[in-house]
């Protein structure tokens, strides 16, 4: 805590002082008072001291005063106080000019003033101000604490801060979204300027002031084209900038330490509110996750008991649901190939969850959202009287809309969605979970990501995906298509491609030949070669089915 030279001159021991350098340097701050008893005092100065002297150490060499003034200015002392008519009769005009040029005030102290009175008066004033600052800080802290204890959120914190500093305030999150604002009708002009600033400013200043912000300090930034400055204070949560408090300085309000203390206390309270909210949400999400696990496994005595527990986590349990499984495509591959850290992955999953939750709230859908490692299950309520076709159509439309919103949120990442059949019995939702997960897994395999698949649309893959042992699928593939694949690689042939075209064209040699742009006889030769390599006959219905299934399995195993 400090006082200025100008303020010190108002204290009783210094009221009759004469300032030789006019108004120059009177706003310099005093943190302590030091009596000069040796000409080399600068060796023990640290800055902001008010140096007082009777001139005894200078009496035999008045010219050394010029050197002293230069040394004191370089040491950044507050000022020099000197008693005349004891050892020095006057301060030369050249020294006064030099002091004015250096911005160092010289004060002639009254002859009768005692050093102890000067020292005590200044130090007592500094201590008094320090005490007042502590008391004011406690008052500010109590105001914010009471707001927090009363479950006050960002709007309440913002209002308390506005009442304290009487300046327009905005609380922002780290993505420049507004949590809360605070101002009155009289500050409408400033409000509009601040609103324009928030809409146009790209927050480039965050990089300029990042070092200060990491230490939770105040930054003052001049607004281009205005007489106002903006105060920016970061909201730090777990060593990361989670948001900002932005206040526009009003010309009628004096900026002081109380002003900055209030803003920094508000930032601390915002950080506490963020942590409380986060922890509360995390606990709530854990309860929801546990309930959903019990629902899928049906660990309830009856439906009434399940509805009661659903209400405890703010869910309304319906009679019928469709199940959707959602997952980010190639997240683990992205993690490895692009060298992103775990924080990036968790942030992507959190954005995925938030997008689903925001859509749920915006449209009042009543979704039940369940987190499973790196994917999510959604239980979407349906009208139990609707037809299977109607429910499928509605769910596919919902999935497409959800996928678009998620892609907009995730940027360069994509998601795939699997959808179950309509489930009219909430006791058997585990079957819907299995269907949605299968549609997600195998639909993604078939389309290589960014897919939306309904379980019914898997066709024969619904049967194949029931095989829990991938080894059996591989063995089946080895017995059918693998030989063709090996032949193609060895002879640079296209037997697999030929077989696919043959089946796609209803086993018509001519249509398949036209599709492949080859001669009919070439097509006949290739089919004969396929029979030889596989040991199967495409004209035999059983062999033909085995080859078709082998091709389907090949798509899954790719």
C-alpha positions as CSV (number, residue, x, y, z in Angstrom):
1,X,0.0,0.0,0.0
2,X,1.3,3.5,-0.8
3,X,0.4,7.2,-0.7
4,X,1.5,9.9,-3.1
5,X,3.8,12.8,-2.5
6,X,0.8,15.1,-2.9
7,X,-1.2,13.2,-0.3
8,X,1.8,13.2,2.1
9,X,2.0,17.0,1.9
10,X,-1.5,17.1,3.4
11,X,-0.2,15.4,6.6
12,X,0.4,17.6,9.7
13,X,4.2,17.5,9.8
14,X,4.5,18.4,6.1
15,X,1.7,20.9,5.6
16,X,4.1,23.9,5.7
17,X,6.5,22.3,3.3
18,X,7.6,24.1,0.1
19,X,7.7,22.2,-3.2
20,X,10.7,23.6,-5.2
21,X,9.8,21.6,-8.4
22,X,6.2,22.7,-8.7
23,X,3.7,20.0,-9.6
24,X,6.4,17.7,-11.1
25,X,6.4,14.2,-9.6
26,X,3.7,14.8,-7.0
27,X,1.8,11.7,-8.0
28,X,4.9,9.5,-7.3
29,X,4.1,6.9,-4.6
30,X,5.7,6.5,-1.2
31,X,6.0,3.1,0.3
32,X,8.4,4.0,3.1
33,X,10.5,6.9,4.6
34,X,14.3,6.8,4.8
35,X,16.6,9.3,6.5
36,X,19.7,10.0,4.5
37,X,22.8,9.9,6.8
38,X,25.5,9.1,4.2
39,X,26.1,10.3,0.6
40,X,26.1,6.7,-0.7
41,X,22.6,6.0,0.5
42,X,21.5,4.9,-3.0
43,X,23.2,1.6,-2.3
44,X,20.5,0.7,0.2
45,X,17.4,2.0,-1.6
46,X,14.9,-0.2,-3.4
47,X,12.5,2.4,-4.9
48,X,9.4,4.4,-3.8
49,X,11.1,5.7,-0.6
50,X,10.7,9.3,0.5
51,X,14.3,10.3,1.3
52,X,14.6,13.0,3.9
53,X,17.9,14.8,4.9
54,X,19.2,17.7,6.8
55,X,22.0,18.0,4.2
56,X,24.8,17.1,6.7
57,X,26.5,14.7,4.3
58,X,26.4,17.3,1.5
59,X,27.6,20.4,3.4
60,X,31.2,20.1,2.4
61,X,30.5,19.4,-1.2
62,X,27.4,21.1,-2.5
63,X,28.1,19.9,-6.1
64,X,27.5,16.3,-5.0
65,X,23.8,17.2,-4.8
66,X,23.7,17.0,-8.6
67,X,25.1,13.4,-8.5
68,X,22.6,12.5,-5.7
69,X,19.6,13.7,-7.7
70,X,20.6,11.6,-10.7
71,X,21.2,8.5,-8.5
72,X,17.8,9.0,-6.7
73,X,16.0,9.3,-9.9
74,X,17.5,6.2,-11.3
75,X,16.6,4.3,-8.1
76,X,13.0,5.5,-8.6
77,X,12.6,7.0,-5.2
78,X,9.4,8.9,-4.5
79,X,11.0,12.2,-3.8
80,X,13.7,14.1,-1.8
81,X,12.8,16.1,1.4
82,X,15.5,18.5,2.7
83,X,15.8,20.9,5.6
84,X,17.5,24.2,4.8
85,X,19.4,26.7,7.0
86,X,21.1,24.0,9.0
87,X,23.8,22.7,6.8
88,X,22.7,23.9,3.3
89,X,21.2,27.4,2.9
90,X,19.5,26.9,-0.5
91,X,19.1,24.4,-3.4
92,X,20.8,25.8,-6.5
93,X,18.4,26.6,-9.4
94,X,20.4,24.1,-11.6
95,X,19.6,21.3,-9.3
96,X,15.9,22.3,-9.3
97,X,15.9,22.3,-13.1
98,X,17.6,18.9,-13.1
99,X,15.0,17.5,-10.7
100,X,12.1,18.9,-12.7
101,X,13.6,17.3,-15.9
102,X,14.0,13.9,-14.2
103,X,10.5,14.2,-12.6
104,X,11.9,13.9,-9.1
105,X,10.2,16.3,-6.6
106,X,12.3,18.3,-4.1
107,X,10.4,19.4,-1.0
108,X,11.8,21.8,1.6
109,X,10.7,20.4,5.0
110,X,9.8,22.9,7.8
111,X,12.8,23.5,10.0
112,X,10.9,22.7,13.2
113,X,9.5,19.3,11.9
114,X,11.0,16.3,13.6
115,X,12.0,13.3,11.6
116,X,10.1,10.9,13.8
117,X,6.9,12.9,13.3
118,X,7.3,12.8,9.5
119,X,8.1,9.0,9.5
120,X,5.3,8.1,11.9
121,X,2.7,10.2,10.0
122,X,3.5,8.7,6.6
123,X,3.8,5.1,7.9
124,X,0.6,5.5,10.0
125,X,-1.3,6.7,6.9
126,X,0.1,3.8,4.8
127,X,-0.9,1.3,7.6
128,X,-4.3,2.9,7.9
129,X,-4.9,2.6,4.2
130,X,-3.7,-1.0,4.3
131,X,-6.2,-1.7,7.1
132,X,-9.0,0.0,5.2
133,X,-8.1,-2.1,2.1
134,X,-8.3,-5.3,4.1
135,X,-11.6,-4.3,5.7
136,X,-13.0,-3.3,2.3
137,X,-11.7,-6.6,0.8
138,X,-13.5,-8.5,3.6
139,X,-16.7,-6.6,2.9
140,X,-16.4,-7.4,-0.8
141,X,-15.7,-11.0,0.0
142,X,-18.7,-11.2,2.3
143,X,-21.0,-9.8,-0.4
144,X,-19.9,-12.3,-2.9
145,X,-19.9,-15.2,-0.4
146,X,-23.5,-14.5,0.6
147,X,-24.5,-14.5,-3.0
148,X,-22.8,-17.8,-3.5
149,X,-24.2,-19.4,-0.4
150,X,-27.7,-18.3,-1.5
151,X,-27.0,-20.4,-4.7
152,X,-26.3,-17.3,-6.7
153,X,-25.2,-17.9,-10.2
154,X,-23.4,-15.7,-12.7
155,X,-26.2,-13.1,-13.0
156,X,-26.2,-12.6,-9.2
157,X,-22.4,-12.4,-9.1
158,X,-22.5,-9.9,-12.0
159,X,-25.1,-7.8,-10.2
160,X,-23.1,-7.7,-7.0
161,X,-20.0,-6.6,-8.9
162,X,-21.9,-3.9,-10.7
163,X,-23.2,-2.6,-7.4
164,X,-19.7,-2.4,-6.1
165,X,-17.8,-0.8,-9.0
166,X,-20.8,1.0,-10.7
167,X,-19.4,0.1,-14.1
168,X,-20.9,-2.0,-16.9
169,X,-19.9,-5.6,-16.6
170,X,-20.0,-8.7,-18.7
171,X,-19.1,-12.3,-17.7
172,X,-18.0,-14.4,-20.6
173,X,-17.0,-18.1,-21.0
174,X,-13.8,-19.1,-22.8
175,X,-15.7,-19.3,-26.1
176,X,-16.9,-15.6,-25.8
177,X,-20.4,-16.6,-24.9
178,X,-22.1,-14.4,-22.3
179,X,-22.9,-15.8,-19.0
180,X,-24.4,-12.6,-17.5
181,X,-24.4,-8.8,-17.9
182,X,-24.8,-5.9,-15.4
183,X,-25.6,-2.3,-16.0
184,X,-28.4,0.3,-15.5
185,X,-30.4,2.5,-17.8
186,X,-27.9,5.4,-17.4
187,X,-25.1,3.3,-18.9
188,X,-27.1,2.4,-22.1
189,X,-24.6,4.2,-24.3
190,X,-21.7,2.3,-22.7
191,X,-23.7,-0.8,-22.8
192,X,-24.2,-0.5,-26.6
193,X,-20.5,0.1,-27.1
194,X,-19.6,-2.9,-25.0
195,X,-22.2,-5.0,-26.9
196,X,-20.6,-3.9,-30.2
197,X,-17.2,-4.8,-28.8
198,X,-18.3,-8.3,-27.8
199,X,-19.7,-8.9,-31.2
200,X,-16.7,-7.6,-33.2
201,X,-13.7,-8.2,-31.0
202,X,-11.8,-11.3,-31.9
203,X,-10.2,-11.4,-28.4
204,X,-6.7,-11.2,-29.9
205,X,-5.8,-9.4,-26.7
206,X,-6.0,-12.7,-24.8
207,X,-2.7,-13.8,-26.3
208,X,-1.1,-10.4,-25.6
209,X,-2.0,-10.7,-21.9
210,X,-1.9,-14.4,-21.4
211,X,1.1,-14.3,-19.0
212,X,-0.7,-11.9,-16.7
213,X,-4.0,-13.7,-17.0
214,X,-2.4,-17.0,-15.9
215,X,-1.7,-15.2,-12.6
216,X,-5.3,-14.0,-12.3
217,X,-4.2,-10.3,-12.6
218,X,-6.2,-7.4,-14.0
219,X,-5.4,-6.2,-17.6
220,X,-6.5,-2.7,-18.8
221,X,-7.1,-2.4,-22.5
222,X,-7.8,0.9,-24.4
223,X,-10.9,0.8,-26.6
224,X,-10.1,2.1,-30.0
225,X,-12.0,5.2,-30.9
226,X,-13.3,5.8,-27.4
227,X,-12.1,7.4,-24.1
228,X,-12.9,4.2,-22.3
229,X,-10.7,1.4,-21.1
230,X,-11.8,-2.2,-20.7
231,X,-10.8,-4.2,-17.6
232,X,-10.3,-7.9,-18.4
233,X,-9.8,-10.4,-15.6
234,X,-9.6,-14.2,-16.3
235,X,-11.7,-16.8,-14.5
236,X,-9.2,-19.5,-13.6
237,X,-10.4,-23.0,-12.9
238,X,-7.9,-25.8,-12.3
239,X,-5.1,-23.7,-13.8
240,X,-7.0,-23.1,-17.0
241,X,-8.8,-19.9,-18.3
242,X,-12.5,-20.8,-18.1
243,X,-13.9,-17.4,-18.8
244,X,-13.4,-13.6,-18.4
245,X,-14.9,-10.7,-16.5
246,X,-15.0,-7.6,-18.7
247,X,-15.8,-4.2,-17.2
248,X,-15.9,-0.9,-19.0
249,X,-14.4,1.9,-16.9
250,X,-16.9,4.7,-16.4
251,X,-15.4,8.3,-16.4
252,X,-17.4,9.2,-13.3
253,X,-16.0,6.3,-11.3
254,X,-12.5,6.4,-9.9
255,X,-10.4,3.4,-10.6
256,X,-8.6,2.2,-7.4
257,X,-7.5,-0.9,-5.6
258,X,-11.0,-1.5,-4.3
259,X,-12.2,-1.5,-7.9
260,X,-9.7,-4.2,-8.9
261,X,-10.2,-6.2,-5.7
262,X,-13.9,-6.4,-6.4
263,X,-13.3,-7.6,-9.9
264,X,-10.7,-10.2,-8.8
265,X,-13.0,-11.4,-6.0
266,X,-15.8,-11.7,-8.6
267,X,-13.5,-13.8,-10.8
268,X,-12.8,-16.1,-7.8
269,X,-16.5,-16.5,-7.1
270,X,-17.2,-17.3,-10.7
271,X,-14.5,-20.0,-10.6
272,X,-16.1,-21.4,-7.4
273,X,-19.5,-21.3,-9.0
274,X,-18.1,-23.1,-12.0
275,X,-16.6,-25.8,-9.9
276,X,-19.7,-26.3,-7.8
277,X,-21.9,-26.4,-10.9
278,X,-19.5,-28.9,-12.5
279,X,-19.3,-31.1,-9.5
280,X,-23.1,-31.1,-9.1
281,X,-23.6,-32.0,-12.7
282,X,-21.0,-34.7,-12.5
283,X,-22.8,-36.3,-9.5
284,X,-26.1,-36.0,-11.3
285,X,-24.7,-37.6,-14.4
286,X,-23.3,-40.5,-12.3
287,X,-26.8,-41.1,-10.8
288,X,-28.3,-40.9,-14.3
289,X,-25.7,-43.4,-15.6
290,X,-26.4,-45.8,-12.8
291,X,-30.2,-45.5,-13.4
292,X,-29.8,-46.2,-17.1
293,X,-27.7,-49.3,-16.4
294,X,-30.4,-50.6,-14.1
295,X,-33.0,-49.7,-16.7
296,X,-31.2,-51.6,-19.5
297,X,-30.7,-54.6,-17.2
298,X,-34.2,-54.1,-15.7
299,X,-33.1,-54.2,-12.1
300,X,-36.4,-52.9,-10.8
301,X,-39.3,-54.6,-8.9
302,X,-41.9,-53.1,-11.3
303,X,-42.6,-50.2,-13.6
304,X,-43.8,-48.0,-10.8
305,X,-40.5,-48.4,-9.0
306,X,-38.6,-47.6,-12.2
307,X,-40.6,-44.4,-12.8
308,X,-40.0,-43.2,-9.2
309,X,-36.2,-43.6,-9.6
310,X,-36.3,-41.9,-13.0
311,X,-38.1,-38.9,-11.4
312,X,-35.2,-38.7,-8.9
313,X,-32.8,-37.8,-11.7
314,X,-35.3,-35.5,-13.5
315,X,-36.3,-38.0,-16.1
316,X,-39.9,-39.1,-17.0
317,X,-40.0,-42.8,-17.9
318,X,-42.2,-43.4,-21.0
319,X,-43.9,-46.6,-22.2
320,X,-42.0,-47.1,-25.5
321,X,-38.6,-46.1,-26.8
322,X,-36.2,-46.3,-29.8
323,X,-32.6,-46.8,-28.9
324,X,-29.8,-44.9,-30.7
325,X,-26.1,-45.6,-30.4
326,X,-23.8,-42.7,-31.2
327,X,-20.0,-42.7,-31.5
328,X,-17.3,-40.5,-32.9
329,X,-15.7,-42.1,-36.0
330,X,-12.0,-43.2,-35.8
331,X,-11.5,-41.3,-32.5
332,X,-8.7,-43.6,-31.4
333,X,-7.1,-43.4,-34.8
334,X,-7.3,-39.6,-34.7
335,X,-5.8,-39.8,-31.2
336,X,-2.8,-41.8,-32.5
337,X,-2.1,-40.3,-35.9
338,X,-2.6,-36.6,-35.0
339,X,-0.9,-36.8,-31.7
340,X,-3.7,-35.2,-29.8
341,X,-3.8,-35.6,-26.0
342,X,-6.4,-37.2,-23.8
343,X,-7.8,-33.7,-23.0
344,X,-8.7,-33.3,-26.7
345,X,-10.5,-36.6,-26.7
346,X,-12.4,-35.8,-23.5
347,X,-13.3,-32.4,-24.9
348,X,-14.7,-33.9,-28.1
349,X,-16.8,-36.4,-26.0
350,X,-18.0,-33.6,-23.8
351,X,-19.0,-31.5,-26.8
352,X,-20.9,-34.5,-28.2
353,X,-22.7,-35.0,-24.9
354,X,-23.6,-31.2,-24.7
355,X,-24.9,-31.1,-28.2
356,X,-27.3,-34.0,-27.5
357,X,-28.4,-32.5,-24.2
358,X,-28.9,-29.0,-25.8
359,X,-31.1,-30.5,-28.5
360,X,-33.0,-32.4,-25.9
361,X,-33.7,-29.2,-23.9
362,X,-34.4,-27.1,-26.9
363,X,-37.1,-29.5,-28.2
364,X,-38.2,-30.9,-24.9
365,X,-37.7,-34.4,-26.2
366,X,-37.4,-36.2,-22.8
367,X,-34.3,-38.2,-24.0
368,X,-32.5,-40.6,-21.7
369,X,-28.7,-40.2,-22.4
370,X,-26.3,-42.9,-21.3
371,X,-22.5,-42.5,-21.5
372,X,-20.6,-45.7,-22.4
373,X,-16.8,-45.1,-22.6
374,X,-16.4,-43.5,-26.1
375,X,-20.0,-43.7,-27.2
376,X,-23.5,-42.7,-26.1
377,X,-26.8,-44.4,-25.9
378,X,-30.0,-42.4,-26.4
379,X,-33.4,-43.7,-25.4
380,X,-35.8,-41.7,-27.5
381,X,-39.5,-41.7,-26.3
382,X,-42.1,-42.8,-28.9
383,X,-45.8,-42.9,-29.0
384,X,-46.7,-46.5,-28.3
385,X,-49.7,-46.3,-30.7
386,X,-47.5,-45.4,-33.7
387,X,-46.7,-48.0,-36.3
388,X,-43.2,-49.5,-36.8
389,X,-42.9,-47.6,-40.1
390,X,-43.9,-44.3,-38.6
391,X,-41.5,-44.6,-35.7
392,X,-38.6,-45.6,-38.0
393,X,-39.2,-42.6,-40.2
394,X,-39.3,-40.2,-37.3
395,X,-36.2,-41.7,-35.7
396,X,-34.2,-41.5,-38.9
397,X,-35.2,-37.9,-39.3
398,X,-34.2,-37.2,-35.7
399,X,-30.8,-39.0,-36.2
400,X,-30.0,-37.0,-39.3
401,X,-30.8,-33.7,-37.6
402,X,-28.7,-34.7,-34.6
403,X,-25.8,-35.8,-36.7
404,X,-25.8,-32.4,-38.5
405,X,-25.7,-30.5,-35.2
406,X,-23.0,-32.8,-33.8
407,X,-20.8,-32.3,-36.9
408,X,-21.2,-28.5,-36.6
409,X,-20.0,-28.8,-33.0
410,X,-17.1,-31.2,-33.6
411,X,-15.5,-29.5,-36.6
412,X,-13.3,-32.0,-38.4
413,X,-14.7,-35.1,-36.5
414,X,-17.7,-37.1,-37.7
415,X,-20.1,-39.4,-35.9
416,X,-22.1,-42.5,-36.9
417,X,-25.4,-43.5,-35.5
418,X,-27.1,-46.9,-35.1
419,X,-30.9,-47.2,-34.5
420,X,-32.8,-50.0,-33.0
421,X,-36.3,-51.3,-33.8
422,X,-39.2,-49.8,-32.1
423,X,-39.4,-51.1,-28.5
424,X,-42.8,-51.1,-26.9
425,X,-41.7,-52.9,-23.7
426,X,-39.3,-50.9,-21.4
427,X,-38.4,-54.1,-19.6
428,X,-36.7,-55.3,-22.8
429,X,-34.6,-52.2,-23.7
430,X,-31.4,-54.4,-23.5
431,X,-32.5,-55.9,-26.9
432,X,-32.8,-52.4,-28.3
433,X,-29.4,-51.5,-27.0
434,X,-27.9,-54.6,-28.7
435,X,-29.7,-53.7,-32.0
436,X,-28.6,-50.1,-32.0
437,X,-25.0,-51.1,-31.1
438,X,-25.0,-53.6,-34.0
439,X,-26.4,-51.1,-36.4
440,X,-23.7,-48.7,-35.4
441,X,-20.8,-51.1,-35.6
442,X,-21.7,-52.9,-38.8
443,X,-23.2,-49.9,-40.5
444,X,-20.0,-48.0,-40.0
445,X,-18.0,-51.0,-41.4
446,X,-20.1,-50.9,-44.5
447,X,-20.0,-47.2,-45.1
448,X,-16.6,-46.3,-43.5
449,X,-18.0,-43.7,-41.1
450,X,-20.4,-40.7,-40.9
451,X,-23.2,-43.3,-41.3
452,X,-26.8,-43.6,-40.0
453,X,-28.1,-47.2,-40.0
454,X,-31.3,-48.7,-38.8
455,X,-31.1,-52.2,-37.6
456,X,-33.7,-53.4,-40.1
457,X,-31.6,-52.0,-43.0
458,X,-28.7,-54.3,-42.1
459,X,-30.4,-57.1,-44.1
460,X,-28.3,-60.3,-43.9
461,X,-25.8,-58.5,-41.7
462,X,-28.3,-58.8,-38.9
463,X,-27.6,-62.5,-38.9
464,X,-23.9,-62.1,-39.4
465,X,-23.6,-59.6,-36.5
466,X,-25.0,-62.2,-34.2
467,X,-21.7,-64.2,-34.5
468,X,-19.8,-63.3,-31.3
469,X,-16.7,-65.1,-32.6
470,X,-14.9,-63.2,-35.3
471,X,-12.8,-66.3,-35.9
472,X,-15.9,-68.1,-37.4
473,X,-16.5,-65.3,-39.8
474,X,-12.9,-65.3,-40.9
475,X,-13.0,-69.1,-41.4
476,X,-16.1,-68.8,-43.5
477,X,-14.4,-66.1,-45.6
478,X,-11.3,-68.3,-46.0
479,X,-13.5,-71.1,-47.3
480,X,-15.1,-68.9,-49.9
481,X,-13.7,-65.6,-51.1
482,X,-10.2,-65.5,-49.7
483,X,-8.9,-67.8,-52.5
484,X,-10.3,-65.4,-55.1
485,X,-8.7,-62.5,-53.3
486,X,-5.3,-64.3,-53.2
487,X,-5.6,-65.2,-56.9
488,X,-6.3,-61.6,-57.9
489,X,-3.2,-60.4,-56.0
490,X,-1.0,-63.0,-57.6
491,X,-2.2,-62.7,-61.2
492,X,-3.4,-59.1,-61.1
493,X,-6.9,-60.4,-62.0
494,X,-10.4,-59.1,-61.0
495,X,-12.3,-62.2,-60.0
496,X,-13.7,-60.7,-56.8
497,X,-14.9,-57.6,-58.7
498,X,-16.3,-59.9,-61.4
499,X,-18.2,-62.0,-58.9
500,X,-19.7,-58.9,-57.3
501,X,-20.9,-57.5,-60.6
502,X,-22.3,-61.0,-61.5
503,X,-24.5,-61.1,-58.3
504,X,-25.4,-57.4,-58.6
505,X,-26.8,-58.0,-62.0
506,X,-29.0,-61.0,-61.0
507,X,-26.4,-63.5,-62.3
508,X,-26.7,-62.2,-65.9
509,X,-23.5,-62.6,-67.8
510,X,-24.3,-60.0,-70.4
511,X,-25.3,-57.3,-67.9
512,X,-22.3,-58.0,-65.8
513,X,-20.0,-57.8,-68.9
514,X,-21.6,-54.5,-69.9
515,X,-21.0,-53.1,-66.4
516,X,-17.4,-54.1,-66.4
517,X,-16.9,-53.1,-70.0
518,X,-15.6,-56.5,-71.0
519,X,-16.7,-59.0,-73.7
520,X,-19.3,-61.6,-73.0
521,X,-16.8,-64.4,-73.5
522,X,-14.4,-62.7,-71.1
523,X,-17.1,-62.8,-68.5
524,X,-17.8,-66.5,-69.2
525,X,-14.1,-67.3,-68.8
526,X,-13.9,-65.4,-65.5
527,X,-16.9,-67.2,-64.0
528,X,-15.4,-70.5,-65.0
529,X,-12.1,-69.5,-63.4
530,X,-14.0,-68.5,-60.2
531,X,-15.5,-71.9,-60.0
532,X,-12.1,-73.5,-60.4
533,X,-10.4,-71.4,-57.8
534,X,-13.1,-71.6,-55.1
535,X,-14.1,-75.2,-55.8
536,X,-17.7,-73.9,-55.8
537,X,-20.3,-73.6,-58.7
538,X,-22.1,-70.3,-59.1
539,X,-24.9,-72.2,-60.8
540,X,-25.5,-74.3,-57.7
541,X,-27.9,-72.5,-55.4
542,X,-26.1,-73.6,-52.2
543,X,-22.7,-72.7,-53.5
544,X,-24.0,-69.4,-54.8
545,X,-25.4,-68.5,-51.4
546,X,-22.1,-69.4,-49.7
547,X,-20.2,-67.1,-52.1
548,X,-22.7,-64.2,-51.5
549,X,-22.4,-64.6,-47.8
550,X,-18.6,-64.7,-48.2
551,X,-18.6,-61.4,-50.0
552,X,-20.7,-59.8,-47.2
553,X,-18.4,-61.1,-44.6
554,X,-15.5,-59.7,-46.6
555,X,-17.0,-56.3,-46.3
556,X,-17.2,-56.6,-42.6
557,X,-13.7,-57.8,-42.2
558,X,-12.1,-55.0,-44.3
